[in-house]
Amino acid sequence: MSGESAFIETLRALAHHPAARGLLDDTAVLQVGSETMVLTHDMMVEGRHFLPSQSPADVAWKLVATNLSDLAAKGAEPLGVLLGYMLADGRDEFAEGLSEVLDHYGVPLLGGDTVSGGPPQAIGLTAIGRATHSPVPSRSGASVGDGLWITGQVGAAMLGFEALRDGTEEDSTTYRRPMARLAEGEALAPLVTAMMDVSDGLLLDAWRLAEASQVSLAIDSRAVPIAASEARRLDALRWGDDYELLFTLPAGTEPPVPATHIGTVEPRGFVPLFLDGEPIANHSGLGWEH
């Protein structure tokens, strides 16, 4: 078990409130009167989640978009964000990028905190949303016989990171400025049995969905749309940062948004994941783990 997984297990014993969903989701789902609030918090660390040479404006964009992606996986409408910012060079550029991304999504900055420290720089964001459908989708609702679907492609962020790292002229936009699939998540929320965003790699996130739902997922790797060359298909399936939506639908149900059928939900077997018929017995190496 990784250091992150072990610590989350420790925290799970403290997360008694139903809103925490047993820490099996990337969001908390909190009933407040007649409304259902969806809350999430993500952090990014220089050298781990973004390159030291990256534009602070792009870092701000990615920080907001990745948090809004968690809301998208719940079909939630963003209401605002709270920023935790470690003061660093380029703070004016960061503020410009923050303004751009907040304007793009029509989301207000509600507050937060600033501290001195680093390097490396660490920044965090809390996103607050309102559920548009009840029950709010979770990772744990997939049922045997469901189809497994994904929006968009995987691997574009991998290529973008490599272009940025290597200083080539290839397009790095998907890595630098990912897009949260908010409209798609809202359209899917009434139909899906389970849904999450692909942040740490398709295979690892599929493993997590299978674990939360206590089912096995059978994935056809050739069915997965990739942005990379065929020779790098497996790399694309393991790389994160694409922020597409991975979801399950009852058999015979077509998604109301562009998406690709990539597998099926099977009865719980001796492993959570089958790739091209082969059992995957360990999640190590399937994606990004801290």
C-alpha positions as CSV (number, residue, x, y, z in Angstrom):
1,M,0.0,0.0,0.0
2,S,1.4,3.4,-1.0
3,G,2.0,6.2,1.6
4,E,-1.0,8.1,0.3
5,S,-3.3,5.0,0.4
6,A,-2.1,4.1,3.9
7,F,-2.7,7.6,5.2
8,I,-6.2,7.8,3.6
9,E,-7.0,4.5,5.4
10,T,-6.1,6.2,8.7
11,L,-8.2,9.2,7.8
12,R,-11.1,7.0,6.8
13,A,-11.5,6.0,10.4
14,L,-12.1,9.6,11.3
15,A,-14.5,10.4,8.5
16,H,-17.7,9.4,10.2
17,H,-20.1,12.0,8.6
18,P,-22.2,10.6,5.8
19,A,-21.1,13.6,3.6
20,A,-17.6,12.2,3.6
21,R,-18.8,9.1,1.7
22,G,-16.2,7.0,3.5
23,L,-13.5,8.9,1.6
24,L,-14.3,6.7,-1.4
25,D,-15.1,9.8,-3.6
26,D,-13.1,12.9,-4.5
27,T,-15.8,15.1,-3.1
28,A,-18.0,15.5,0.0
29,V,-21.7,15.6,-0.5
30,L,-23.5,17.6,2.2
31,Q,-27.2,18.1,2.6
32,V,-28.0,21.7,3.6
33,G,-31.7,22.3,3.9
34,S,-33.3,21.7,0.5
35,E,-29.9,21.9,-1.3
36,T,-27.2,19.3,-1.7
37,M,-23.7,20.9,-1.6
38,V,-20.7,19.2,-3.3
39,L,-17.2,20.2,-1.9
40,T,-13.7,19.2,-3.0
41,H,-10.2,20.2,-2.3
42,D,-7.0,19.5,-4.3
43,M,-3.4,20.6,-3.9
44,M,-0.6,21.0,-6.4
45,V,3.1,21.0,-5.6
46,E,5.9,22.5,-7.8
47,G,8.0,19.7,-9.3
48,R,5.3,17.1,-8.8
49,H,2.2,18.5,-10.3
50,F,3.7,21.3,-12.4
51,L,7.1,22.1,-13.8
52,P,9.1,24.9,-12.1
53,S,9.5,26.5,-15.5
54,Q,5.7,26.6,-16.2
55,S,3.9,29.9,-16.5
56,P,2.2,30.8,-13.2
57,A,-0.9,31.8,-15.2
58,D,-1.1,28.2,-16.5
59,V,-0.6,26.8,-13.0
60,A,-3.6,28.9,-11.8
61,W,-5.7,27.6,-14.6
62,K,-4.9,24.0,-13.9
63,L,-5.5,24.4,-10.2
64,V,-9.1,25.6,-10.7
65,A,-9.9,23.3,-13.6
66,T,-8.8,20.2,-11.8
67,N,-11.0,21.0,-8.8
68,L,-13.9,21.8,-11.0
69,S,-13.4,18.5,-12.7
70,D,-14.2,16.8,-9.4
71,L,-17.5,18.7,-9.4
72,A,-18.1,17.7,-13.0
73,A,-17.9,14.0,-12.0
74,K,-20.9,14.7,-9.6
75,G,-22.9,16.7,-12.1
76,A,-22.5,19.7,-9.8
77,E,-22.8,23.4,-10.7
78,P,-19.8,25.4,-9.3
79,L,-20.7,28.1,-6.8
80,G,-17.3,29.4,-5.9
81,V,-13.7,28.6,-4.8
82,L,-11.4,29.3,-1.9
83,L,-7.7,29.7,-2.6
84,G,-4.7,28.6,-0.5
85,Y,-1.6,30.3,-2.0
86,M,2.0,30.0,-1.0
87,L,3.6,33.3,-2.0
88,A,6.2,33.0,-4.8
89,D,7.7,34.8,-7.8
90,G,5.2,35.3,-10.6
91,R,2.2,36.0,-8.2
92,D,0.9,38.7,-10.6
93,E,0.9,36.2,-13.5
94,F,-0.8,33.7,-11.2
95,A,-3.5,36.3,-10.5
96,E,-4.0,36.9,-14.2
97,G,-4.4,33.2,-14.9
98,L,-6.7,32.9,-12.0
99,S,-8.9,35.7,-13.4
100,E,-8.9,34.0,-16.8
101,V,-10.1,30.6,-15.6
102,L,-12.6,32.0,-13.1
103,D,-14.1,34.2,-15.9
104,H,-14.1,31.2,-18.3
105,Y,-16.2,29.1,-16.0
106,G,-18.2,31.9,-14.4
107,V,-17.0,31.0,-10.9
108,P,-16.3,33.6,-8.2
109,L,-13.3,33.6,-5.8
110,L,-14.9,33.6,-2.3
111,G,-11.8,33.9,-0.2
112,G,-8.9,31.8,1.1
113,D,-5.5,32.4,2.6
114,T,-1.9,33.2,1.7
115,V,1.3,32.1,3.4
116,S,5.1,32.5,2.8
117,G,7.2,29.4,2.3
118,G,9.0,27.2,-0.3
119,P,10.4,26.4,-2.6
120,P,8.9,24.1,-3.6
121,Q,5.7,26.0,-3.9
122,A,2.5,24.3,-2.7
123,I,-1.0,25.7,-3.5
124,G,-4.5,24.4,-2.8
125,L,-8.0,25.2,-3.8
126,T,-11.4,24.3,-2.4
127,A,-14.3,24.2,-4.9
128,I,-17.9,24.5,-3.7
129,G,-20.8,23.3,-5.9
130,R,-24.5,22.6,-5.9
131,A,-25.8,19.2,-7.0
132,T,-28.0,19.4,-10.1
133,H,-29.4,15.9,-9.6
134,S,-30.2,13.6,-6.7
135,P,-28.9,11.1,-5.9
136,V,-25.4,12.6,-6.6
137,P,-23.3,10.2,-8.7
138,S,-20.6,8.3,-6.8
139,R,-17.9,5.8,-7.7
140,S,-19.7,3.1,-5.8
141,G,-22.9,2.5,-7.9
142,A,-21.7,0.4,-10.9
143,S,-23.8,-2.7,-11.4
144,V,-23.0,-6.0,-13.2
145,G,-24.0,-5.7,-16.8
146,D,-23.4,-1.9,-17.1
147,G,-21.3,-0.5,-19.9
148,L,-18.1,1.4,-19.1
149,W,-17.7,4.7,-21.0
150,I,-15.3,7.6,-21.3
151,T,-15.5,11.0,-22.8
152,G,-12.8,12.3,-25.0
153,Q,-9.3,10.9,-25.4
154,V,-6.5,9.9,-23.0
155,G,-2.8,10.6,-23.6
156,A,-3.0,14.2,-24.7
157,A,-1.8,15.5,-21.3
158,M,1.1,13.1,-21.5
159,L,2.2,14.4,-24.8
160,G,1.7,18.0,-23.6
161,F,3.9,17.4,-20.6
162,E,6.6,15.9,-22.7
163,A,6.5,18.8,-25.1
164,L,6.7,21.3,-22.2
165,R,9.5,19.4,-20.5
166,D,11.5,19.0,-23.7
167,G,10.9,22.4,-25.0
168,T,9.5,21.2,-28.3
169,E,6.9,22.9,-30.5
170,E,4.3,20.2,-30.0
171,D,0.9,21.3,-28.4
172,S,1.0,21.3,-24.6
173,T,-2.4,22.9,-24.0
174,T,-4.1,19.8,-22.6
175,Y,-1.5,19.5,-19.9
176,R,-1.2,23.2,-19.1
177,R,-4.8,24.2,-19.3
178,P,-7.1,21.2,-18.9
179,M,-10.9,21.5,-19.3
180,A,-13.4,20.5,-16.7
181,R,-16.3,18.5,-18.3
182,L,-19.0,20.4,-16.4
183,A,-21.7,20.4,-19.0
184,E,-21.1,16.7,-19.8
185,G,-21.2,15.8,-16.1
186,E,-24.5,17.6,-15.6
187,A,-26.0,15.9,-18.6
188,L,-24.8,12.5,-17.4
189,A,-25.7,12.8,-13.7
190,P,-29.4,11.6,-14.1
191,L,-28.3,8.5,-16.1
192,V,-25.0,7.1,-14.7
193,T,-24.7,4.4,-12.1
194,A,-21.2,5.5,-11.2
195,M,-18.9,8.3,-12.4
196,M,-15.5,9.9,-11.7
197,D,-12.9,12.0,-13.5
198,V,-9.7,10.5,-15.0
199,S,-7.0,12.4,-13.1
200,D,-4.4,9.7,-12.2
201,G,-4.6,7.5,-15.2
202,L,-7.5,5.6,-16.8
203,L,-6.4,2.2,-15.5
204,L,-5.8,3.3,-12.0
205,D,-9.0,5.3,-11.8
206,A,-10.9,2.3,-13.3
207,W,-9.4,0.1,-10.6
208,R,-10.6,2.6,-8.0
209,L,-14.1,2.7,-9.4
210,A,-14.2,-1.1,-9.4
211,E,-13.0,-1.2,-5.8
212,A,-15.6,1.3,-4.7
213,S,-18.4,-0.5,-6.5
214,Q,-17.2,-4.0,-5.5
215,V,-17.3,-5.2,-9.1
216,S,-14.8,-6.1,-11.7
217,L,-14.3,-4.0,-14.8
218,A,-13.3,-5.5,-18.1
219,I,-11.6,-3.0,-20.4
220,D,-10.9,-3.4,-24.1
221,S,-7.7,-1.3,-24.5
222,R,-8.2,-1.0,-28.3
223,A,-11.5,0.6,-27.8
224,V,-10.1,3.5,-25.7
225,P,-9.5,6.7,-27.8
226,I,-6.0,7.9,-27.4
227,A,-4.2,11.0,-28.5
228,A,-0.8,9.3,-28.7
229,S,0.6,6.9,-31.3
230,E,-0.4,3.2,-31.2
231,A,3.0,2.3,-29.9
232,R,2.3,4.3,-26.8
233,R,-1.3,3.1,-26.1
234,L,-0.4,1.5,-22.7
235,D,1.4,4.7,-21.7
236,A,-1.7,6.8,-22.6
237,L,-3.9,4.4,-20.5
238,R,-1.6,4.9,-17.5
239,W,-0.9,8.6,-17.7
240,G,-3.1,11.0,-15.8
241,D,-4.1,14.7,-16.1
242,D,-6.6,14.2,-18.9
243,Y,-9.7,15.0,-16.7
244,E,-12.1,13.1,-18.9
245,L,-15.2,11.5,-17.3
246,L,-15.2,7.7,-16.7
247,F,-18.7,6.4,-16.1
248,T,-21.0,3.4,-16.2
249,L,-24.5,3.2,-17.7
250,P,-27.1,0.5,-17.7
251,A,-26.9,-1.9,-20.7
252,G,-28.6,-0.4,-23.7
253,T,-28.4,3.2,-22.4
254,E,-26.7,5.6,-24.8
255,P,-24.9,8.7,-23.2
256,P,-26.3,12.1,-24.1
257,V,-22.8,13.4,-24.7
258,P,-20.0,12.3,-27.0
259,A,-18.4,9.3,-25.4
260,T,-16.9,5.9,-26.2
261,H,-17.9,2.5,-24.8
262,I,-14.6,0.8,-23.6
263,G,-15.7,-2.1,-21.4
264,T,-18.3,-3.8,-19.2
265,V,-19.0,-4.2,-15.5
266,E,-18.6,-7.9,-14.5
267,P,-19.3,-9.8,-11.3
268,R,-16.7,-9.3,-8.6
269,G,-13.9,-11.7,-9.4
270,F,-10.5,-12.3,-7.9
271,V,-9.2,-9.0,-9.3
272,P,-10.9,-5.6,-9.8
273,L,-9.6,-5.1,-13.4
274,F,-9.3,-7.1,-16.5
275,L,-7.4,-5.6,-19.5
276,D,-8.0,-7.3,-22.8
277,G,-9.1,-10.4,-20.8
278,E,-6.0,-10.5,-18.7
279,P,-6.4,-10.1,-14.9
280,I,-4.6,-7.1,-13.3
281,A,-3.7,-8.3,-9.8
282,N,-2.0,-5.2,-8.5
283,H,-2.6,-1.5,-9.0
284,S,1.1,-0.6,-8.8
285,G,2.2,1.0,-12.0
286,L,-1.4,1.6,-13.3
287,G,-1.2,5.3,-12.9
288,W,-0.1,8.2,-10.7
289,E,0.1,7.5,-7.0
290,H,1.7,9.9,-4.4
